[in-house]
């Protein structure tokens, strides 16, 4: 009798395990385990990629700031010319 119960429990655990592993929870667990087996390199790559993107954005921001400063100076020059065209710029 006990042997029949053990075989039945094992037989029922196989499809239950397959259903759980194929679920989103099982896939999430598998991704997490894969990340741990490669030494966390996946996270390191993501962090390095984000750092690179931040550096690119910072350099673009500096370029835009320089451009905006130049445009302000040009606008001030044009305004001075429009106010008094006979007056020479310093």
Buried (B, 14 or more C-beta within 10 A) or exposed (E): EEEEEEEEEEEEEEEEEEEEEEEEEBEEEEEEEEEEEEEEEEEEEEEEEEEEEEEEEEEEEEEEEEEEEEEEEEEEEEEBEEEEEEEEEE
